[in-house]
Amino acid sequence: MKIAWLPAGVVEGVRCACLPRKMPLRPLIGQQTFFPGRRQLSTTPVRSASASITAASPISFVGGDKKNSGDATYKDATDEIFYARLVPYSPSYFTAQPYFIDDVLEVEKLAQKYAALPVVKRADAPRIAWITLMEYRDIVGERVNASKYKKVLHVLQRLNQIHPTVMPWDVKKKLKQYTRNINPYKNVPKPGIVDEGGRAIGVGKRKSSTARAWLIEGNGEVMINGKTLSEAFGRIHDRESVIWGLKATDRLDKYNVWGLVEGGGTTGQAEALTLAVAKALIAHEPALKPALRRAGCVTRDPRKVERKKPGHVKARKMPAWVKR
């Protein structure tokens, strides 16, 4: 049925009646209602009282032959009142990201509801592979920022630390929505290899620098690009960074280090060698990995210098503003 000729209020009423989801029928003060069972419209212009007035037939909102069958269900449907206004499915409808805001509110509500339950340590909690940011964007159909999604994962990790014996079913259901269908225990890093000569290689990166380090049992000699440690790095802090993994595990006099590094400056090269030496040391002694992680030698540092922007002096700095 074409409804383009109808007034705007009636068009909205027809759309509400055709929706698959029934609209709430509660009286609102000052809101106009629409009665589909009554004759309210006239398609002819206003004439004098003596002229005959022909009104349009009532609009039927029920399909099929029910309107002519005298069915009681149809009579009840014509007397039912509905409002010519679409009701949002959620209060977050008027926000920029309604689906994401709903998810945030649901997760935070669960965290507040079960805040008093006993928890376990984060290392003892069940390992879960969370869905990635790109997968979450495909699910909700919204462009969610990475920082906002990390906040949601932080709350989910707190819910995952609830003791398994008292884990509520609604929390399990919510965690399952954000879990990838993989086995996280199969994601094991490749072990380091020690060759026939007793050498182990490790690769590290920092900023624009890339380093490779070979470790072999010896008396503590360190050579970087064919130079001694003091010749390669003038700053004491950079020298300490190169051998920090050996110093934290008390292995300075046990291994010799031969390193090749390129790109970047002295600080980036020194910290790239820190990661490379730590990986090579783990190949020799895997039991030292927890100690090296506590010393900060295992984690790759992703920080880089922010790029310069057009119209800026640097990445953030702006030139002095002059009125004239």
TAQUI-V451333 format. One record per residue. N is the residue number from 1. RES is the residue in one letter. PHI is phi in whole degrees, 0 to 359 (* if undefined). D_LAST is the distance of its C-alpha to the last C-alpha in whole Angstrom. Layout:
N_RES_PHI_D_LAST / N_RES_PHI_D_LAST
This chain:
1_M_*_64 / 2_K_277_61 / 3_I_239_59 / 4_A_293_57 / 5_W_278_58 / 6_L_283_58 / 7_P_297_56 / 8_A_299_53 / 9_G_296_55 / 10_V_288_58 / 11_V_300_56 / 12_E_296_55 / 13_G_295_58 / 14_V_295_60 / 15_R_296_58 / 16_C_295_58 / 17_A_290_62 / 18_C_273_62 / 19_L_294_60 / 20_P_291_62 / 21_R_263_61 / 22_K_290_62 / 23_M_277_60 / 24_P_294_60 / 25_L_248_62 / 26_R_237_61 / 27_P_291_61 / 28_L_240_57 / 29_I_290_57 / 30_G_75_55 / 31_Q_252_55 / 32_Q_286_57 / 33_T_248_60 / 34_F_232_62 / 35_F_250_65 / 36_P_292_66 / 37_G_275_70 / 38_R_250_70 / 39_R_274_69 / 40_Q_237_66 / 41_L_246_65 / 42_S_230_66 / 43_T_267_65 / 44_T_254_67 / 45_P_293_65 / 46_V_289_66 / 47_R_241_69 / 48_S_289_72 / 49_A_294_74 / 50_S_283_77 / 51_A_286_76 / 52_S_283_76 / 53_I_249_73 / 54_T_250_73 / 55_A_265_71 / 56_A_288_70 / 57_S_291_72 / 58_P_299_70 / 59_I_280_68 / 60_S_262_69 / 61_F_259_67 / 62_V_245_70 / 63_G_281_71 / 64_G_82_75 / 65_D_261_78 / 66_K_291_77 / 67_K_291_76 / 68_N_258_80 / 69_S_270_82 / 70_G_73_82 / 71_D_292_81 / 72_A_290_80 / 73_T_296_77 / 74_Y_293_75 / 75_K_295_76 / 76_D_292_74 / 77_A_292_71 / 78_T_287_71 / 79_D_275_71 / 80_E_286_68 / 81_I_261_65 / 82_F_224_62 / 83_Y_265_58 / 84_A_277_56 / 85_R_206_53 / 86_L_281_53 / 87_V_266_53 / 88_P_300_50 / 89_Y_287_53 / 90_S_208_50 / 91_P_298_48 / 92_S_281_46 / 93_Y_299_46 / 94_F_271_42 / 95_T_270_40 / 96_A_289_39 / 97_Q_228_42 / 98_P_296_45 / 99_Y_293_47 / 100_F_293_46 / 101_I_297_45 / 102_D_298_49 / 103_D_297_50 / 104_V_298_48 / 105_L_295_49 / 106_E_294_53 / 107_V_293_52 / 108_E_294_51 / 109_K_295_54 / 110_L_294_56 / 111_A_296_55 / 112_Q_288_55 / 113_K_292_59 / 114_Y_248_60 / 115_A_290_58 / 116_A_272_62 / 117_L_287_64 / 118_P_293_65 / 119_V_236_63 / 120_V_248_63 / 121_K_292_61 / 122_R_297_59 / 123_A_290_61 / 124_D_269_64 / 125_A_288_62 / 126_P_300_63 / 127_R_281_61 / 128_I_231_59 / 129_A_265_57 / 130_W_285_54 / 131_I_292_53 / 132_T_284_50 / 133_L_296_47 / 134_M_294_47 / 135_E_294_50 / 136_Y_293_49 / 137_R_297_46 / 138_D_292_49 / 139_I_289_51 / 140_V_273_49 / 141_G_72_47 / 142_E_228_43 / 143_R_271_41 / 144_V_269_41 / 145_N_290_39 / 146_A_294_41 / 147_S_294_40 / 148_K_290_41 / 149_Y_292_44 / 150_K_296_45 / 151_K_295_45 / 152_V_295_48 / 153_L_296_50 / 154_H_296_49 / 155_V_291_51 / 156_L_295_54 / 157_Q_295_54 / 158_R_294_55 / 159_L_292_57 / 160_N_291_59 / 161_Q_277_60 / 162_I_297_62 / 163_H_301_66 / 164_P_301_68 / 165_T_288_71 / 166_V_240_69 / 167_M_291_66 / 168_P_292_66 / 169_W_290_66 / 170_D_290_63 / 171_V_290_61 / 172_K_299_63 / 173_K_295_62 / 174_K_290_58 / 175_L_295_58 / 176_K_293_60 / 177_Q_293_58 / 178_Y_255_55 / 179_T_257_58 / 180_R_279_58 / 181_N_274_62 / 182_I_221_62 / 183_N_264_64 / 184_P_293_62 / 185_Y_283_65 / 186_K_276_65 / 187_N_276_62 / 188_V_246_63 / 189_P_293_61 / 190_K_291_63 / 191_P_290_65 / 192_G_293_64 / 193_I_246_67 / 194_V_255_69 / 195_D_285_70 / 196_E_295_74 / 197_G_277_72 / 198_G_82_71 / 199_R_258_67 / 200_A_236_65 / 201_I_250_61 / 202_G_224_58 / 203_V_242_55 / 204_G_221_51 / 205_K_226_48 / 206_R_202_44 / 207_K_55_41 / 208_S_257_42 / 209_S_260_45 / 210_T_230_48 / 211_A_229_51 / 212_R_232_55 / 213_A_230_58 / 214_W_248_61 / 215_L_245_63 / 216_I_216_67 / 217_E_298_69 / 218_G_191_69 / 219_N_244_69 / 220_G_99_65 / 221_E_282_64 / 222_V_234_60 / 223_M_231_59 / 224_I_240_55 / 225_N_53_55 / 226_G_78_58 / 227_K_242_57 / 228_T_288_58 / 229_L_297_55 / 230_S_289_54 / 231_E_282_53 / 232_A_285_51 / 233_F_232_49 / 234_G_278_48 / 235_R_278_47 / 236_I_293_49 / 237_H_298_48 / 238_D_292_48 / 239_R_297_51 / 240_E_294_52 / 241_S_295_50 / 242_V_296_53 / 243_I_257_56 / 244_W_294_55 / 245_G_296_57 / 246_L_289_60 / 247_K_288_59 / 248_A_292_59 / 249_T_256_62 / 250_D_59_64 / 251_R_234_65 / 252_L_296_63 / 253_D_265_67 / 254_K_254_68 / 255_Y_232_66 / 256_N_261_65 / 257_V_239_61 / 258_W_235_60 / 259_G_236_57 / 260_L_234_55 / 261_V_221_51 / 262_E_210_48 / 263_G_83_44 / 264_G_74_41 / 265_G_256_41 / 266_T_293_44 / 267_T_295_43 / 268_G_296_43 / 269_Q_293_46 / 270_A_295_48 / 271_E_285_47 / 272_A_293_49 / 273_L_293_52 / 274_T_301_52 / 275_L_292_52 / 276_A_294_55 / 277_V_295_57 / 278_A_295_57 / 279_K_294_58 / 280_A_293_61 / 281_L_291_62 / 282_I_294_63 / 283_A_296_65 / 284_H_284_67 / 285_E_227_67 / 286_P_298_66 / 287_A_291_67 / 288_L_274_64 / 289_K_298_61 / 290_P_300_61 / 291_A_293_60 / 292_L_291_58 / 293_R_292_56 / 294_R_296_56 / 295_A_280_55 / 296_G_79_52 / 297_C_259_53 / 298_V_260_54 / 299_T_278_51 / 300_R_285_48 / 301_D_274_45 / 302_P_274_42 / 303_R_291_39 / 304_K_220_37 / 305_V_288_33 / 306_E_289_31 / 307_R_292_29 / 308_K_286_26 / 309_K_255_24 / 310_P_297_21 / 311_G_84_18 / 312_H_253_19 / 313_V_288_20 / 314_K_226_23 / 315_A_295_25 / 316_R_241_23 / 317_K_292_20 / 318_M_251_17 / 319_P_293_14 / 320_A_298_12 / 321_W_276_9 / 322_V_240_6 / 323_K_292_4 / 324_R_235_0
